[in-house]
């Protein structure tokens, strides 16, 4: 290894693991405060309606109801949102999707309130329901938000070169359309929050399953009309988020805070799974149209891309999610001429926002499928076509960003994955077998006209012909952190104690990914102590600077940078103490390792780290520091979609090997080799965990998961119908890390969480193509998609045996 | 609703309760006994976060009325640590990086615990089967499976 570390890169047991394996960790619903009340939501079963009147008379004097909260109680902003403020905390004029909430009943017994909420009488006038974003864009479509000019949330344009000339010069043109469904985050912990009114002028204290406490604070303060400092948000142990406990938690926190201030008592809201899936936002469903011009030699000449993202009822993060799409939509391929339009659109479907991947899994599915089709058309292998077009150092992206000053590792990750799996040989062997999937289109006719159904000789399959092997790959590049989305800076507070132990707290939030441990390793590496000496504090917005949200795979890169900065400030102070103590010149250097500190050129001269802290303490040296890490400036011209969108990128390649049962349509993932370029691995256990988890989520996206909507109503409201992968569903996953020398973050550590997820569905789809000879255009590739090329949905909303 | 008296043993301790007959075991554990290590994730027996061991078998405490547990011996995650010593499963979950957000972990541990009681030498497929009713969204299960294997090997040494 080129890098010499004492702890970084090794497997480290997570610092917050003990409380989690003993059941002591306090998740939001495990916290109870004496005198607490519960909040229960009032909704109406309609996707789009004008509210005419709300009558609370049946419940307002009921002894079980301590308070009713509705829009009229809001002193500040009635509508909120991270970019456009279009989402009401409580609906008052319209309902635009079935998850919408009109009021909240507050009382001591959740059970009683659940019975009473149906007694609130809401009169409403149903309005036409828009569920197709393409139709919602038509000029005569009704407006979902009448204060806006159209149902268009955002339109990102990217214009580079001359696509018409590019297509004219191309030997071939391929045009295809792909779709991807809504996806539920499916964190296993449903949402929960408790708001406690504080004494006097202190405002409100909120503890909850909150992904982004500083965002939550902004929203709650706006709703209450409070200064930011009067709202303190503490993060409870977070039971998974994946981008999902942002907007929904901001709104639930605001409702709990309103009720707490109205009643003067603590108010808790905790969601059941059905509430959670009904009201929380999803990953965007995408409609992707790609037109690609290319030459006989495989070189891509032009790409025209038209993407429509279903934003659902509220804008949420749609403008940023779709921005990442417009930046990355061509994939990591040199293309002179690009014309991309990405539009986010309002519908009456559940609203969509941030989810792990954030606008990348959808275009990767389309772009990687098309690349394979181009390879097949030209008689090349998938790795060959990617070698020809893939980014190399100095390549220019679709946004006109010249890739330099970082490791442009695309071809390295590709070669690593291809070699590890023996890709080309396997792919060619499977490919030679040609088209093998039976044509079940005839089944349509049979079901329409069920008469005698006789199988012909050709319809039978020998048992050994049923299972078909396939191998497929997908590659990506991904901009790290927020890029031109906004302010990108993180704080870390590090406080050394007299005995050499330390407190650490960053303004980013532990989502379960292991961030606390990563930062403890970074601090320990700089100070030569053990991560076990570092005690991570509970995140509270009152104790550390606003560091923005924990999103965009930025925690290790940005928060790691801040932690390293804080540790270096303290180390430098300790070095000054030693120079004086040992009477060394100003340029004397020291080694901090194994809880010892010694002069670099004289290992005899050493002192225990604890002793050094004691020495500094007694000399009145400040042993607490705030590290700050701000991303370099990035630039974006939104009229043509050009500019260096992100300050650095990561690259990944995944190879999926599958077995397809062509009689049932079942796809089993035998193995995924996942090669990623995280810059520097900080905690090997954590990094591997990100790959295993991300690939598994990606496989769920590829094969099973789908939130389907029927006139705006979600069909899959619990895990009996929304199928996420179980322990039995996926074979081997092999994580491989290609490390580099990036200049940013702690020792060049970059992003990993999202890259691991974004590739898997595309790699699986290409493997299924290799196994069956058939291209699939619509995720997920479930049984009916494979057999019938369509999705079947139950016609009745009844669940279970009902 | 008329309350009923029930008693069972939780983590070796006798619990005497006077509860509504429609209370689920999950609610009694969390609300009446303060054992909040047992989690609520779906309420319909799909996610396994509420798994406890009842008379040696891993069960969903959200699908069992507390009264059904009358006279039973129950183990929750709080009962795995003995005399301050982590159970080999707990220790190996830590060492193998099997824990991310940790919400599913109590249920995972108890399904694995019940497996090892019944089958001290599980194959990988047995482990996958035993935890197939415990959903985890973070880990992709691989490090959990490795941890259970390691704990089994440790027990067998």
Interface residues (C-beta under 8 A of the other chain):
Chain A: X11 X13 X14 X16 X17 X18 X19 X20 X21 X22 X23 X24 X25 X26 X27 X29 X30 X185 X186 X187 X188 X189 X190 X237 X238 X239 X240 X241 X242 X272 X273 X511 X512 X513 X514 X685 X686 X688 X689 X691 X692 X693 X694 X695 X696 X697 X718 X719 X720 X724 X725 X726 X727 X728 X730 X733
Chain B: X30 X35 X36 X37 X38 X39 X40 X41 X42 X43 X44 X46 X47 X49 X76 X77 X78 X80 X81 X86 X90 X93 X94 X95 X96 X97 X99 X100 X101 X102 X103 X104 X105 X106 X109 X127 X128 X129 X131 X132 X133 X134 X135 X136 X137 X138 X139 X140 X141 X142 X143 X144 X145
